[in-house]
């Protein structure tokens, strides 16, 4: 975002950090587990659809990407279980998912 020309490629950036914000981005439905591959995929798909709605030009010529990430890596008190991160990238060609456990 600090590079010249970033506004030509980044259409929007949201960080739904609170539970309420995440539920809002997901369309009002509360997920059974906030840190899961399904939530990362839902976030990526929502971001992709939002990018398509903002990109009024030809999507083939100006492709869109939606990125979703959810993670449990540190909290107070310390989390029970493993530290984990789920990332999904959604494009017109499909979805790529990454699951990371530390």
C-alpha atoms as a printed R data frame, in Angstrom:
    type eleno elety resid chain resno       x       y       z
1   ATOM     1    CA   UNK     A     1   0.000   0.000   0.000
2   ATOM     2    CA   UNK     A     2   2.986   2.283   0.376
3   ATOM     3    CA   UNK     A     3   4.134   1.807  -3.217
4   ATOM     4    CA   UNK     A     4   3.213   4.238  -5.975
5   ATOM     5    CA   UNK     A     5   0.414   2.816  -8.116
6   ATOM     6    CA   UNK     A     6  -0.988   0.506  -5.433
7   ATOM     7    CA   UNK     A     7  -4.418   2.064  -5.859
8   ATOM     8    CA   UNK     A     8  -4.489   0.713  -9.411
9   ATOM     9    CA   UNK     A     9  -4.285  -2.877  -8.171
10  ATOM    10    CA   UNK     A    10  -5.751  -2.973  -4.648
11  ATOM    11    CA   UNK     A    11  -9.485  -2.340  -4.850
12  ATOM    12    CA   UNK     A    12 -10.318  -2.763  -1.183
13  ATOM    13    CA   UNK     A    13  -8.782  -4.104   1.996
14  ATOM    14    CA   UNK     A    14 -10.804  -5.324   4.981
15  ATOM    15    CA   UNK     A    15  -9.630  -6.877   8.206
16  ATOM    16    CA   UNK     A    16 -12.697  -8.348   9.916
17  ATOM    17    CA   UNK     A    17 -10.981  -8.764  13.269
18  ATOM    18    CA   UNK     A    18 -13.914  -8.883  15.693
19  ATOM    19    CA   UNK     A    19 -16.479 -11.680  15.661
20  ATOM    20    CA   UNK     A    20 -19.204  -9.206  14.685
21  ATOM    21    CA   UNK     A    21 -17.176  -7.906  11.760
22  ATOM    22    CA   UNK     A    22 -16.393 -11.414  10.521
23  ATOM    23    CA   UNK     A    23 -20.048 -12.434  10.707
24  ATOM    24    CA   UNK     A    24 -20.960  -9.303   8.745
25  ATOM    25    CA   UNK     A    25 -18.440 -10.080   5.982
26  ATOM    26    CA   UNK     A    26 -19.750 -13.662   5.849
27  ATOM    27    CA   UNK     A    27 -23.251 -12.383   5.166
28  ATOM    28    CA   UNK     A    28 -24.677 -12.613   8.670
29  ATOM    29    CA   UNK     A    29 -24.102 -16.295   9.385
30  ATOM    30    CA   UNK     A    30 -21.965 -17.209  12.377
31  ATOM    31    CA   UNK     A    31 -19.525 -20.040  11.633
32  ATOM    32    CA   UNK     A    32 -19.304 -22.975  14.054
33  ATOM    33    CA   UNK     A    33 -15.538 -22.433  14.211
34  ATOM    34    CA   UNK     A    34 -13.958 -19.051  13.439
35  ATOM    35    CA   UNK     A    35 -10.554 -20.532  12.615
36  ATOM    36    CA   UNK     A    36 -11.134 -23.112   9.897
37  ATOM    37    CA   UNK     A    37 -10.470 -23.797   6.222
38  ATOM    38    CA   UNK     A    38 -14.177 -23.153   5.548
39  ATOM    39    CA   UNK     A    39 -14.018 -19.626   6.987
40  ATOM    40    CA   UNK     A    40 -10.868 -18.812   4.984
41  ATOM    41    CA   UNK     A    41 -12.618 -20.053   1.833
42  ATOM    42    CA   UNK     A    42 -15.800 -18.088   2.618
43  ATOM    43    CA   UNK     A    43 -13.728 -14.927   3.185
44  ATOM    44    CA   UNK     A    44 -11.827 -15.448  -0.085
45  ATOM    45    CA   UNK     A    45 -15.040 -16.006  -2.037
46  ATOM    46    CA   UNK     A    46 -16.645 -12.919  -0.463
47  ATOM    47    CA   UNK     A    47 -13.551 -10.851  -1.300
48  ATOM    48    CA   UNK     A    48 -13.540 -12.159  -4.864
49  ATOM    49    CA   UNK     A    49 -17.218 -11.339  -5.390
50  ATOM    50    CA   UNK     A    50 -16.677  -7.877  -3.912
51  ATOM    51    CA   UNK     A    51 -13.691  -7.304  -6.220
52  ATOM    52    CA   UNK     A    52 -15.787  -8.334  -9.217
53  ATOM    53    CA   UNK     A    53 -18.503  -5.888  -8.197
54  ATOM    54    CA   UNK     A    54 -15.947  -3.076  -7.880
55  ATOM    55    CA   UNK     A    55 -14.135  -3.973 -11.109
56  ATOM    56    CA   UNK     A    56 -16.506  -2.545 -13.681
57  ATOM    57    CA   UNK     A    57 -14.073  -3.227 -16.502
58  ATOM    58    CA   UNK     A    58 -13.670  -6.505 -18.352
59  ATOM    59    CA   UNK     A    59 -12.727  -9.113 -15.726
60  ATOM    60    CA   UNK     A    60 -10.848 -11.182 -18.348
61  ATOM    61    CA   UNK     A    61  -8.587  -8.228 -19.124
62  ATOM    62    CA   UNK     A    62  -8.421  -7.076 -15.482
63  ATOM    63    CA   UNK     A    63  -8.526 -10.249 -13.367
64  ATOM    64    CA   UNK     A    64  -9.707 -10.180  -9.757
65  ATOM    65    CA   UNK     A    65  -8.384 -12.056  -6.738
66  ATOM    66    CA   UNK     A    66 -10.040 -12.601  -3.367
67  ATOM    67    CA   UNK     A    67  -7.889 -13.500  -0.371
68  ATOM    68    CA   UNK     A    68  -9.161 -14.892   2.928
69  ATOM    69    CA   UNK     A    69  -7.173 -15.710   6.045
70  ATOM    70    CA   UNK     A    70  -8.104 -16.797   9.545
71  ATOM    71    CA   UNK     A    71  -5.678 -17.799  12.278
72  ATOM    72    CA   UNK     A    72  -5.267 -18.708  15.930
73  ATOM    73    CA   UNK     A    73  -1.696 -17.958  16.855
74  ATOM    74    CA   UNK     A    74  -1.613 -16.052  20.156
75  ATOM    75    CA   UNK     A    75  -4.085 -14.915  22.776
76  ATOM    76    CA   UNK     A    76  -4.468 -14.037  26.432
77  ATOM    77    CA   UNK     A    77  -4.891 -16.430  28.124
78  ATOM    78    CA   UNK     A    78  -2.836 -18.756  25.960
79  ATOM    79    CA   UNK     A    79  -4.932 -20.753  23.477
80  ATOM    80    CA   UNK     A    80  -5.546 -24.436  23.967
81  ATOM    81    CA   UNK     A    81  -4.444 -26.592  21.079
82  ATOM    82    CA   UNK     A    82  -2.202 -25.885  18.149
83  ATOM    83    CA   UNK     A    83  -1.366 -22.555  16.576
84  ATOM    84    CA   UNK     A    84  -2.887 -22.667  13.117
85  ATOM    85    CA   UNK     A    85  -3.546 -20.541  10.056
86  ATOM    86    CA   UNK     A    86  -5.823 -21.074   7.060
87  ATOM    87    CA   UNK     A    87  -5.466 -19.075   3.841
88  ATOM    88    CA   UNK     A    88  -7.560 -19.248   0.671
89  ATOM    89    CA   UNK     A    89  -7.166 -17.437  -2.643
90  ATOM    90    CA   UNK     A    90 -10.116 -17.263  -5.012
91  ATOM    91    CA   UNK     A    91  -9.881 -16.350  -8.704
92  ATOM    92    CA   UNK     A    92 -11.935 -16.942 -11.811
93  ATOM    93    CA   UNK     A    93  -9.869 -20.110 -12.362
94  ATOM    94    CA   UNK     A    94 -10.555 -21.655  -8.965
95  ATOM    95    CA   UNK     A    95  -9.405 -21.728  -5.369
96  ATOM    96    CA   UNK     A    96  -6.057 -22.386  -3.741
97  ATOM    97    CA   UNK     A    97  -5.984 -23.267  -0.049
98  ATOM    98    CA   UNK     A    98  -3.126 -23.380   2.443
99  ATOM    99    CA   UNK     A    99  -3.298 -24.814   5.943
100 ATOM   100    CA   UNK     A   100  -0.426 -24.148   8.323
101 ATOM   101    CA   UNK     A   101   0.018 -25.651  11.782
102 ATOM   102    CA   UNK     A   102   2.861 -24.413  13.964
